[in-house]
Amino acid sequence: MNPMRSELILNNEGRHGAAIYRRNFMKNEDSNEMREVLMEMMGSHWIAVKFHKTKPRGIKLSPAMTFCDAASRAIGEPILLKVSSIPCGGAKYAFNFPGTKAPVFGSFVPGRLNTLIDPKSSISGVPRLNFTPEYVSFNLSGYGADVYLSFMLLGSGNEIAQAWSAITGNKLNCKFTGVMSFCSEGTAGALISKAPSLSLGCAKAIKIAGLQGQVCVCLSEKTAEIFARAWRNKTVMAAA
């Protein structure tokens, strides 16, 4: 946290409230508070995504499902997946699963575009983690998050760009992803580049998860903290 931005000119109560928030927030032991702040600020549900090298103790493994399906279901319940069981070649490739290759165009591009491409060729330049997680969790209480993810309409996505400009004074430079998968590609992109990732997704992934008409917005932990810090500072100042 930038100490210069933290030293707000507040009355004693305002300073005390800000100090408590900074102390609790810096612990980063749980992602629930961050999700609540992002939801309050942007009006959409946010999912905390965490990658694990080993299985979290005492947590039951969820049935195998796609990453997109898990992310959409996590709004109602926490989910833990084993990466090897995710039935999506695009997700396994994005998460650097051993032995995986980039899916061929024909597996995710609409058939009407086959005249423009070789459906048997593979795509290049897709975001891919530089490590291999064994497990990935969604909204797992007691853990932090590597990425915060939200499904939203384009109008809400535009509000994120406006909020970023208001906070930083600069336009938002985001990364567009989602050619061979939906949220898994966006998650990898946000974690690698540290910039917000806007995933448009492949039609198959969107249909499976029932997310038609929505985009997947992914924020790295650091980017999410920038949004949350600005929102909390505004709230403290308003109450002072």
C-alpha positions in Angstrom: 0.0 0.0 0.0 1.3 3.5 -0.9 1.8 5.3 2.4 1.5 8.7 0.8 -2.1 7.8 -0.3 -2.9 6.3 3.1 -2.2 9.6 5.0 -5.6 11.1 4.4 -6.5 14.4 6.0 -9.2 13.2 8.3 -10.4 14.0 11.8 -9.5 11.6 14.6 -12.4 9.2 13.9 -11.6 9.2 10.2 -7.9 8.4 10.9 -8.9 5.6 13.3 -11.3 4.0 10.8 -8.8 4.2 8.0 -6.1 2.7 10.2 -8.3 -0.2 11.2 -9.2 -0.9 7.6 -5.6 -0.8 6.5 -4.5 -3.1 9.3 -7.2 -5.6 8.6 -6.9 -5.4 4.8 -3.2 -5.9 4.8 -3.6 -9.2 6.6 -5.1 -10.6 3.4 -6.1 -13.7 5.2 -9.5 -14.0 3.5 -10.9 -12.7 0.2 -14.4 -12.1 1.4 -13.9 -8.5 2.4 -12.3 -7.7 -1.0 -15.2 -9.3 -2.8 -17.7 -7.3 -0.8 -15.9 -4.1 -1.6 -15.8 -4.8 -5.3 -19.5 -5.8 -5.3 -20.4 -2.6 -3.4 -18.4 -0.5 -5.9 -19.4 -2.2 -9.2 -22.7 -3.8 -8.4 -21.8 -7.3 -9.6 -20.8 -10.6 -7.9 -17.1 -11.3 -7.7 -15.4 -14.7 -7.4 -12.1 -15.2 -5.6 -9.9 -17.6 -7.6 -6.9 -19.2 -5.9 -4.4 -21.7 -7.3 -3.0 -24.3 -5.0 0.1 -26.6 -5.2 -1.5 -29.0 -2.8 -5.0 -29.8 -1.7 -6.3 -27.4 1.0 -6.8 -29.4 4.2 -10.3 -30.3 5.2 -11.9 -29.1 1.9 -14.0 -31.5 -0.1 -13.2 -31.9 -3.7 -16.0 -30.8 -6.0 -17.3 -33.0 -8.9 -15.4 -32.4 -12.2 -16.7 -29.5 -14.2 -15.5 -26.7 -16.5 -13.7 -23.7 -15.0 -16.5 -21.4 -16.3 -19.2 -23.6 -14.8 -17.4 -23.7 -11.5 -17.0 -19.9 -11.5 -20.7 -19.3 -12.1 -21.7 -21.8 -9.5 -19.3 -20.4 -6.9 -21.7 -17.4 -6.4 -23.8 -19.8 -4.3 -21.1 -22.2 -2.9 -17.4 -22.5 -2.7 -15.8 -24.9 -5.1 -12.5 -26.8 -5.3 -11.4 -28.5 -8.6 -8.4 -30.6 -9.4 -6.9 -29.1 -12.5 -6.4 -32.5 -14.1 -10.1 -33.2 -14.0 -11.3 -30.0 -15.7 -12.9 -31.2 -19.0 -11.7 -28.3 -21.0 -8.5 -28.4 -23.2 -8.3 -24.6 -23.2 -8.3 -24.4 -19.4 -5.7 -27.1 -19.0 -3.5 -25.3 -21.6 -4.0 -21.9 -19.9 -3.0 -23.5 -16.5 0.1 -25.1 -18.0 -1.0 -28.7 -17.3 1.7 -31.1 -18.3 1.4 -32.5 -21.8 -1.3 -30.2 -23.0 -1.1 -28.4 -26.3 -3.1 -25.4 -27.6 -6.4 -26.6 -28.9 -6.9 -26.5 -32.6 -9.1 -23.8 -34.1 -11.7 -26.4 -35.2 -12.5 -27.2 -31.6 -13.8 -23.8 -30.6 -14.2 -21.6 -33.7 -17.7 -21.5 -35.4 -17.8 -23.7 -38.4 -18.7 -20.8 -40.7 -15.2 -19.5 -40.2 -13.5 -22.7 -41.4 -13.0 -21.1 -44.8 -10.8 -18.5 -43.2 -8.6 -20.8 -41.2 -7.1 -24.2 -41.1 -9.3 -25.9 -38.5 -6.5 -28.3 -37.7 -4.0 -25.5 -36.9 -3.3 -24.2 -33.3 -3.5 -20.7 -32.0 -0.4 -19.0 -30.6 0.1 -16.2 -28.0 -2.6 -17.4 -25.7 -2.0 -16.5 -22.0 -0.5 -19.4 -20.1 0.6 -19.6 -16.4 4.4 -20.1 -15.8 3.7 -22.6 -13.1 1.4 -25.6 -12.8 -1.2 -25.6 -10.1 -2.7 -28.9 -8.9 -5.9 -27.4 -7.6 -8.0 -24.3 -8.2 -10.5 -22.9 -5.7 -13.4 -20.5 -6.0 -14.6 -18.4 -3.0 -12.8 -20.6 -0.5 -13.1 -19.0 2.9 -9.9 -18.5 4.9 -7.7 -18.1 1.8 -6.6 -15.2 -0.2 -7.0 -14.9 -4.0 -4.7 -14.7 -7.0 -7.4 -13.3 -9.2 -10.9 -11.8 -8.7 -13.4 -12.6 -11.5 -16.8 -11.3 -12.4 -19.3 -12.0 -15.1 -21.0 -8.8 -16.2 -22.7 -7.0 -19.1 -20.7 -4.8 -21.3 -22.2 -1.7 -19.7 -20.8 -2.7 -16.3 -17.5 -3.5 -17.9 -17.4 0.0 -19.2 -17.9 1.4 -15.7 -14.7 -0.4 -14.6 -12.8 1.5 -17.2 -14.4 4.8 -16.1 -13.6 4.0 -12.4 -10.0 3.2 -13.3 -9.6 6.5 -15.1 -11.1 8.4 -12.1 -8.8 6.6 -9.7 -5.5 6.8 -11.6 -6.0 9.6 -14.0 -5.1 7.3 -16.9 -7.2 5.3 -19.3 -7.5 1.6 -18.6 -5.2 -0.6 -20.6 -6.8 -4.0 -20.4 -5.9 -7.3 -22.1 -8.5 -8.9 -24.3 -8.6 -12.7 -24.1 -11.0 -15.6 -24.5 -10.3 -17.2 -27.9 -10.2 -20.8 -27.0 -11.8 -20.6 -23.5 -13.7 -18.1 -21.4 -12.7 -17.3 -17.8 -9.7 -19.6 -17.5 -7.9 -17.7 -20.2 -8.9 -14.4 -18.7 -7.7 -15.6 -15.3 -4.3 -16.6 -16.7 -4.0 -13.3 -18.6 -4.8 -11.2 -15.5 -2.3 -13.1 -13.4 0.5 -13.0 -15.9 0.2 -9.4 -17.1 -1.0 -7.9 -13.8 -3.4 -5.8 -16.0 -7.2 -6.2 -16.0 -8.3 -8.9 -18.4 -11.6 -8.7 -20.4 -12.5 -12.1 -21.8 -15.1 -12.4 -24.5 -15.0 -16.2 -24.5 -15.7 -19.0 -27.0 -19.3 -19.8 -27.8 -19.1 -23.3 -26.4 -17.8 -22.3 -23.0 -20.3 -19.5 -22.7 -23.2 -21.8 -23.6 -22.1 -24.5 -21.1 -22.0 -22.0 -18.2 -25.2 -20.2 -19.3 -23.4 -16.9 -19.5 -24.7 -15.6 -22.9 -24.4 -11.9 -23.4 -21.8 -11.4 -20.6 -18.1 -10.8 -20.5 -15.7 -12.1 -17.9 -13.6 -9.4 -16.1 -10.5 -10.6 -14.3 -8.4 -8.5 -11.9 -5.2 -9.5 -10.3 -5.0 -9.2 -6.5 -2.9 -6.0 -6.9 -5.3 -4.4 -9.3 -8.3 -5.3 -7.1 -6.6 -3.7 -4.1 -6.2 -0.4 -6.1 -10.0 -0.3 -6.7 -10.8 -1.4 -3.2 -8.4 1.1 -1.5 -9.8 4.0 -3.5 -13.4 3.0 -2.7 -12.7 2.5 1.0 -10.8 5.8 1.3 -13.8 7.6 -0.3 -16.1 5.9 2.2 -14.0 6.9 5.2 -13.7 10.5 3.9 -17.5 10.7 3.4 -18.1 9.5 7.0 -15.5 11.9 8.5 
